[in-house]
Amino acid sequence: MTETSIPVAGVPTFDTFASADGPLAYRDAGPRDGRPLVLLHASFVDHTQFDNLVPGLVAHGYRVIAPDARGHGFSANASRPFRQTDDLAALLRHLDLDEPAVLVGVSMGAMIGVDTAVEHPELVRALVVSGRGIGEPDPSDPWTAARGQAQFAALMAGDIPGWLEQFTLWIAGPTRTLADVDPALVDHVRDMALRTLMKHSPGEVDHTVPVQDVAGRARGITVPVLAIDGALDAPGVLATVDALLSAVPHGRATRLDGAAHFTTSEQPEEFTRILLAFLAELDEPQA
């Protein structure tokens, strides 16, 4: 597999590697001998979601790897059936890391992290999730159901402005409006989402293959699991995190007041503080 560094205006230089179905993009920062930390972005955005976290984590000596999931950002679209967890496993094996990595995922990224802990446990040292766990959001949550229906309808109609309007509401959550959120954050999320959306077309075949029986198999995740969620996120989404923590033997949760679904974007300093404390615990000698 070949690897190429790509310069893009306004985006820190990232690498690509030639997967079995086109090039996949990833940022690889920090010391090569640092303990590996993998940041997995939310759906429709890309690895630049974590530009505000990477410098601080690198400064603490971690090797930070932030990939673009297939079909997102600067990674190739799928031309045949695939699983996101297998793409991640291929990347980590391509990098030939000396040890398993801590996976940190937001929303879709959290789901990929859980899938990888189930399917490729030898690659995972610990798991940090934010904004998703296992199972689908509680259908009794009307706000979450309305967002999903509106986004799907807009996509099928090719209504990009309408889809973006619905998608960005996730930044605010059900109890706020976008006027309550930093405009720069909204612009960044919109730019990432538009970059991904423009890679696709209405009616395009979705080649994504789900991992089977994640809810049942999650009981076998024996590594430490930490959930860092926004207190203002949708209740139906937070219920999936509760389901994960109820299934795993070594899980715990914390909530960020004043943040919704995009926790790392709204409160990067507090998210980083909690994450670093968790990572320090992992390094403590076991009794």
C-alpha positions as CSV (number, residue, x, y, z in Angstrom):
1,M,0.0,0.0,0.0
2,T,1.3,3.4,-0.9
3,E,1.1,6.5,1.2
4,T,0.9,10.1,0.1
5,S,0.9,13.4,1.9
6,I,-1.8,15.8,0.6
7,P,-1.7,19.6,1.0
8,V,-5.2,21.3,0.9
9,A,-5.7,25.0,1.5
10,G,-6.9,25.7,5.0
11,V,-6.5,22.0,6.2
12,P,-3.4,20.6,8.0
13,T,-1.5,18.2,5.8
14,F,-2.9,14.7,5.9
15,D,-1.9,11.4,4.4
16,T,-3.6,8.8,2.3
17,F,-3.2,5.1,2.0
18,A,-4.3,2.8,-0.9
19,S,-7.1,0.7,0.5
20,A,-8.6,-2.2,-1.4
21,D,-11.2,0.2,-2.7
22,G,-9.6,3.6,-3.3
23,P,-7.5,6.0,-1.2
24,L,-8.5,6.7,2.4
25,A,-7.3,9.9,4.1
26,Y,-6.0,10.3,7.6
27,R,-4.0,12.7,9.7
28,D,-1.1,11.2,11.7
29,A,0.4,13.7,14.2
30,G,2.7,13.4,17.1
31,P,5.7,11.3,18.0
32,R,5.9,7.9,16.2
33,D,6.6,6.2,19.5
34,G,3.8,7.9,21.3
35,R,0.9,5.8,22.6
36,P,-1.7,5.7,19.7
37,L,-4.9,7.6,20.1
38,V,-7.5,7.4,17.2
39,L,-10.1,10.1,16.7
40,L,-13.2,9.0,14.8
41,H,-15.5,11.8,13.4
42,A,-19.2,12.1,13.2
43,S,-21.3,11.3,10.1
44,F,-21.1,13.6,7.2
45,V,-18.1,15.5,8.6
46,D,-14.4,14.6,8.5
47,H,-11.2,14.5,10.4
48,T,-10.9,18.3,10.6
49,Q,-13.6,18.0,13.3
50,F,-10.7,17.4,15.6
51,D,-8.3,20.1,14.6
52,N,-9.0,21.8,17.9
53,L,-8.0,18.7,19.9
54,V,-4.9,17.4,18.0
55,P,-2.3,20.0,19.2
56,G,-3.1,19.5,22.9
57,L,-3.0,15.7,22.7
58,V,0.2,15.7,20.7
59,A,1.7,18.1,23.3
60,H,1.1,15.3,25.9
61,G,3.1,12.9,23.8
62,Y,0.3,10.9,22.1
63,R,0.4,9.8,18.5
64,V,-2.9,11.1,17.2
65,I,-4.5,9.4,14.2
66,A,-7.6,11.0,12.7
67,P,-9.0,9.2,9.6
68,D,-11.7,10.2,7.2
69,A,-14.3,7.4,7.1
70,R,-15.0,6.1,3.6
71,G,-17.3,8.4,1.7
72,H,-16.5,11.3,3.9
73,G,-14.2,14.3,3.6
74,F,-11.1,13.4,1.5
75,S,-11.6,9.6,1.5
76,A,-12.8,7.7,-1.5
77,N,-16.4,6.7,-1.9
78,A,-17.3,3.0,-1.8
79,S,-17.7,1.1,-5.1
80,R,-18.7,-2.1,-3.4
81,P,-20.0,-3.4,0.0
82,F,-17.7,-2.5,3.0
83,R,-17.7,-2.1,6.7
84,Q,-16.3,1.1,8.3
85,T,-14.7,-1.0,11.1
86,D,-12.7,-3.0,8.5
87,D,-11.4,0.2,6.9
88,L,-10.2,1.4,10.3
89,A,-8.6,-2.0,11.0
90,A,-6.8,-1.9,7.7
91,L,-5.5,1.6,8.4
92,L,-4.2,0.6,11.9
93,R,-2.5,-2.5,10.5
94,H,-1.0,-0.4,7.7
95,L,0.5,1.9,10.3
96,D,2.0,-1.1,12.0
97,L,1.5,0.3,15.5
98,D,3.4,-1.2,18.4
99,E,0.3,-1.5,20.6
100,P,-3.5,-1.4,20.5
101,A,-5.0,2.1,20.2
102,V,-7.4,4.1,22.3
103,L,-10.4,4.8,20.1
104,V,-12.3,8.1,20.6
105,G,-15.4,8.5,18.6
106,V,-18.2,11.1,18.3
107,S,-21.6,10.0,17.0
108,M,-21.0,7.7,13.9
109,G,-17.3,7.6,15.1
110,A,-18.5,6.2,18.4
111,M,-20.4,3.5,16.6
112,I,-17.3,2.6,14.5
113,G,-15.3,2.4,17.7
114,V,-17.8,0.0,19.3
115,D,-17.9,-2.1,16.1
116,T,-14.1,-2.3,16.1
117,A,-14.0,-3.3,19.8
118,V,-16.4,-6.1,18.8
119,E,-14.8,-7.2,15.5
120,H,-11.1,-6.4,16.0
121,P,-10.6,-6.4,19.7
122,E,-6.8,-6.9,19.4
123,L,-6.5,-3.4,18.0
124,V,-8.3,-1.7,20.9
125,R,-6.8,-0.7,24.2
126,A,-9.8,1.4,25.4
127,L,-12.9,3.1,24.0
128,V,-14.2,6.6,24.5
129,V,-17.6,7.4,23.0
130,S,-19.6,10.6,22.7
131,G,-23.1,10.9,21.3
132,R,-23.8,7.2,20.4
133,G,-23.6,3.8,21.9
134,I,-25.4,0.7,20.7
135,G,-28.8,0.3,19.1
136,E,-30.9,2.9,17.3
137,P,-32.1,6.1,19.1
138,D,-35.2,5.8,21.1
139,P,-38.1,6.2,18.7
140,S,-40.2,7.8,21.4
141,D,-37.9,10.9,21.2
142,P,-39.8,13.1,18.8
143,W,-37.0,15.6,18.2
144,T,-34.5,12.9,17.1
145,A,-37.2,11.2,14.9
146,A,-38.1,14.5,13.3
147,R,-34.5,15.3,12.4
148,G,-33.9,11.9,10.9
149,Q,-37.1,12.1,8.8
150,A,-36.4,15.6,7.6
151,Q,-32.8,14.9,6.7
152,F,-33.7,11.8,4.7
153,A,-36.5,13.5,2.8
154,A,-34.2,16.4,1.9
155,L,-31.4,14.0,0.7
156,M,-33.9,12.1,-1.5
157,A,-35.1,15.3,-3.0
158,G,-31.6,16.6,-3.6
159,D,-32.4,19.6,-1.4
160,I,-28.9,20.4,-0.1
161,P,-29.8,23.7,1.7
162,G,-32.7,22.0,3.4
163,W,-30.6,19.0,4.5
164,L,-27.9,21.4,5.9
165,E,-30.5,23.3,7.8
166,Q,-31.7,20.1,9.5
167,F,-28.2,18.7,10.0
168,T,-26.8,21.7,11.8
169,L,-29.7,21.6,14.3
170,W,-27.8,18.7,15.9
171,I,-25.1,21.3,17.0
172,A,-27.7,23.1,19.1
173,G,-29.7,20.1,20.3
174,P,-33.4,20.0,21.2
175,T,-33.4,22.7,23.8
176,R,-31.5,25.5,22.0
177,T,-31.3,27.2,18.7
178,L,-28.3,27.8,16.5
179,A,-28.3,31.4,17.7
180,D,-27.1,30.0,21.1
181,V,-24.0,28.4,19.5
182,D,-20.7,30.0,18.4
183,P,-21.3,30.9,14.7
184,A,-17.7,29.8,13.8
185,L,-18.6,26.3,15.1
186,V,-21.7,26.2,12.9
187,D,-19.8,27.4,9.9
188,H,-17.1,24.7,10.4
189,V,-19.7,21.9,10.7
190,R,-21.5,23.2,7.7
191,D,-18.3,23.3,5.6
192,M,-17.3,19.8,6.6
193,A,-20.8,18.4,5.8
194,L,-21.0,20.2,2.5
195,R,-17.6,18.8,1.5
196,T,-18.9,15.3,2.2
197,L,-22.3,15.8,0.7
198,M,-20.9,17.1,-2.6
199,K,-19.1,13.7,-3.0
200,H,-22.4,12.0,-3.4
201,S,-25.6,12.1,-5.5
202,P,-29.3,11.5,-4.8
203,G,-30.3,7.9,-5.0
204,E,-26.7,6.7,-4.8
205,V,-26.3,3.1,-3.6
206,D,-25.3,2.8,0.0
207,H,-22.7,0.1,0.1
208,T,-22.3,0.2,3.9
209,V,-22.7,-3.2,5.6
210,P,-23.6,-3.1,9.3
211,V,-21.8,-5.2,11.9
212,Q,-24.2,-7.9,13.0
213,D,-25.6,-8.2,16.6
214,V,-23.5,-5.4,18.1
215,A,-25.9,-5.1,21.0
216,G,-25.5,-8.8,21.9
217,R,-21.8,-8.9,21.4
218,A,-21.1,-5.7,23.2
219,R,-21.1,-7.7,26.5
220,G,-17.8,-9.1,25.3
221,I,-16.1,-5.7,25.2
222,T,-13.7,-6.1,28.2
223,V,-11.6,-2.9,27.7
224,P,-12.4,0.2,29.7
225,V,-15.2,2.3,28.2
226,L,-15.8,6.0,28.9
227,A,-18.7,8.0,27.6
228,I,-18.3,11.8,27.4
229,D,-21.7,13.2,26.3
230,G,-23.3,16.6,26.0
231,A,-26.0,17.1,28.6
232,L,-28.0,19.0,26.0
233,D,-27.9,16.1,23.4
234,A,-31.1,14.5,22.4
235,P,-32.5,12.0,24.9
236,G,-33.1,9.3,22.2
237,V,-29.4,9.4,21.4
238,L,-28.2,9.4,25.0
239,A,-30.3,6.3,25.5
240,T,-28.0,4.4,23.1
241,V,-25.0,5.4,25.3
242,D,-26.8,4.1,28.4
243,A,-27.4,0.8,26.6
244,L,-23.7,0.5,25.8
245,L,-22.7,1.2,29.4
246,S,-25.3,-1.3,30.7
247,A,-23.8,-4.0,28.5
248,V,-20.0,-3.6,29.0
249,P,-18.4,-4.7,32.3
250,H,-16.0,-1.7,32.6
251,G,-17.9,1.4,31.6
252,R,-18.7,4.8,33.1
253,A,-20.1,8.1,31.9
254,T,-19.7,11.9,32.4
255,R,-21.8,14.7,30.9
256,L,-20.7,18.1,29.7
257,D,-23.0,20.9,30.8
258,G,-23.8,23.4,28.0
259,A,-22.9,21.0,25.1
260,A,-25.0,19.0,22.8
261,H,-24.1,16.4,20.1
262,F,-20.8,18.0,19.0
263,T,-19.0,17.8,22.3
264,T,-15.4,18.1,21.0
265,S,-16.4,21.2,19.0
266,E,-18.3,23.0,21.8
267,Q,-16.1,22.2,24.7
268,P,-12.7,21.0,23.4
269,E,-10.8,22.0,26.6
270,E,-13.1,20.2,29.0
271,F,-13.3,17.2,26.6
272,T,-9.5,17.0,26.4
273,R,-9.1,17.4,30.2
274,I,-11.5,14.4,30.9
275,L,-9.9,12.4,28.1
276,L,-6.3,13.0,29.4
277,A,-7.4,12.0,32.9
278,F,-8.8,8.8,31.5
279,L,-5.7,8.0,29.5
280,A,-3.5,8.6,32.6
281,E,-5.6,6.0,34.5
282,L,-4.9,3.5,31.8
283,D,-1.2,4.0,32.3
284,E,-1.3,3.5,36.0
285,P,0.2,0.2,37.2
286,Q,-2.4,-2.4,37.9
287,A,-2.6,-3.7,41.5
